[in-house]
Amino acid sequence: MRSLARLSLIAALILPVVACKGPTGVSGDKQLNELSEEEKKTACENIGEYTEEEIGDDRLLRFSCSFTAALTASEAECDLAFDACVAEGKIMSEQESCDVDRELVCEATVEEYEACLDEQIAATIELIDGFSCAAIFASEGEGGGALPEVGPLCTDLAQRCPGLFTAGTEG
């Protein structure tokens, strides 16, 4: 009887770990190329919500405004445009896209994708928190400050899963 109780306790502790669902809401051990249409839809909805929650409204606003400000001709104009955009509080509309919503030739797992997602979010937060017009105009011509750096987890995933991070439309 004691053995049965121990076995039940072990199963209760291990089972949730095996069936663990991260930010996508899909089991982490499932391969990306095996996701059903419903799982893809769930994952895409959850990824958007998770990303917005992790980055936060204030950062999303500053991120949106950094694009407007970066298009100006001088550092002073950039500062003015950035401050005006933040004061207006209007976030640029995002194009709805999701990496996992198309057919993929990829045997990577959802858990690996989620690790890359967290890596991308961390890089984006670092980029947003470090944004300044002075940095943009100081690094002009050097390619600095434009986009978040691609980390090793996402680089590996992109190599193993061709087409995962490309736009859905080509032309």
C-alpha positions in Angstrom: 0.0 0.0 0.0 2.9 2.3 0.9 4.5 1.6 -2.5 1.2 2.6 -4.3 1.1 5.8 -2.4 4.7 6.7 -3.3 4.1 5.8 -6.9 1.0 8.0 -7.0 2.9 10.9 -5.4 5.8 10.5 -7.9 3.4 10.4 -10.8 1.6 13.5 -9.5 4.9 15.4 -9.3 6.3 14.2 -12.6 3.2 14.3 -14.8 2.8 18.1 -14.8 6.5 18.6 -15.7 6.2 16.2 -18.7 3.1 17.9 -19.9 4.4 21.4 -19.1 3.0 24.2 -21.2 4.9 27.5 -21.5 4.0 30.8 -23.0 2.5 29.2 -26.1 0.0 27.1 -24.2 1.1 24.0 -26.1 3.0 21.1 -24.7 6.7 21.8 -24.7 7.7 18.4 -26.0 5.6 18.6 -29.2 7.5 19.3 -32.4 6.6 22.5 -34.3 5.9 20.6 -37.5 3.3 18.4 -35.7 1.1 21.3 -34.4 -2.5 21.1 -35.3 -4.3 24.1 -36.7 -6.0 24.6 -33.3 -2.6 24.4 -31.5 -1.1 26.9 -33.9 -4.0 29.3 -33.3 -3.7 28.9 -29.5 0.1 29.4 -29.7 -0.2 32.5 -31.8 -2.7 34.1 -29.5 -0.7 33.2 -26.4 2.6 34.4 -27.9 1.1 37.8 -28.6 -0.3 38.2 -25.1 2.8 36.9 -23.5 5.1 39.2 -25.4 3.0 42.3 -24.7 2.8 41.3 -21.0 6.6 40.7 -20.7 7.5 43.9 -22.5 4.8 46.1 -20.9 2.7 49.0 -22.3 5.3 51.6 -21.4 8.1 49.8 -23.3 5.7 49.1 -26.3 4.9 52.8 -26.5 8.6 53.8 -26.4 9.5 51.1 -28.9 6.8 52.3 -31.3 8.0 55.9 -30.9 11.6 55.0 -31.4 10.8 54.1 -35.1 9.2 57.5 -35.7 12.0 59.4 -34.0 14.7 57.5 -35.8 13.4 58.7 -39.2 14.2 62.3 -38.4 17.2 64.2 -39.8 19.0 65.2 -36.6 19.4 64.3 -32.9 17.4 67.3 -31.8 14.5 66.5 -34.1 14.7 62.9 -33.0 14.4 63.9 -29.3 11.4 66.2 -30.1 9.6 63.6 -32.2 10.2 60.9 -29.6 8.9 63.1 -26.7 5.9 64.2 -28.7 5.1 60.6 -29.7 5.3 59.4 -26.1 3.2 62.3 -24.9 0.5 61.4 -27.5 0.6 57.8 -26.2 -0.4 56.3 -29.5 1.2 52.9 -30.3 1.9 52.2 -33.9 -0.4 49.4 -35.1 1.5 46.1 -35.4 1.3 43.7 -38.3 -0.2 40.5 -37.0 2.1 37.6 -37.8 3.1 34.5 -36.0 6.1 32.3 -36.7 4.3 29.0 -35.9 1.1 29.6 -37.9 2.3 28.2 -41.2 3.5 24.8 -42.4 7.0 24.1 -41.1 9.6 21.6 -42.0 11.1 21.6 -38.5 11.6 19.0 -35.9 12.4 21.5 -33.1 10.2 21.4 -30.1 7.8 24.0 -28.8 10.0 24.3 -25.7 13.0 25.2 -28.0 10.8 27.8 -29.7 9.7 29.2 -26.4 13.3 29.5 -25.3 14.0 31.5 -28.4 10.9 33.6 -27.8 12.2 34.5 -24.3 15.6 35.3 -25.8 14.0 37.7 -28.4 11.9 39.4 -25.7 15.0 39.9 -23.5 16.9 41.4 -26.5 14.0 43.7 -27.4 13.7 44.9 -23.8 17.4 45.6 -23.7 17.1 47.5 -27.0 14.1 49.6 -25.8 15.6 50.4 -22.4 18.9 51.5 -24.1 17.2 53.6 -26.8 18.3 57.2 -27.2 18.4 59.6 -30.1 22.0 60.3 -29.1 22.9 56.6 -29.6 21.2 56.4 -32.9 22.9 59.4 -34.4 26.3 58.5 -32.8 26.1 55.0 -34.4 24.8 56.2 -37.8 26.7 54.3 -40.5 27.8 51.6 -38.0 24.5 49.8 -38.1 24.1 50.0 -34.4 20.8 50.3 -32.5 18.5 49.3 -35.3 17.2 45.9 -34.3 17.6 43.6 -31.4 20.6 41.2 -31.6 19.7 37.6 -32.6 20.9 35.3 -29.8 22.3 31.8 -30.0 19.1 30.0 -29.3 17.2 31.8 -32.1 20.2 31.5 -34.5 20.3 27.7 -33.9 16.5 27.4 -34.3 16.6 29.4 -37.6 19.3 27.1 -39.0 17.3 24.0 -38.0 14.0 25.3 -39.1 14.3 27.1 -42.5 11.5 29.6 -43.0 10.5 29.8 -39.4 11.3 33.5 -39.0 10.7 34.7 -42.5 7.6 36.7 -43.5 4.6 34.7 -44.7 4.5 36.5 -48.0 7.3 36.6 -50.5 7.3 38.6 -53.6 
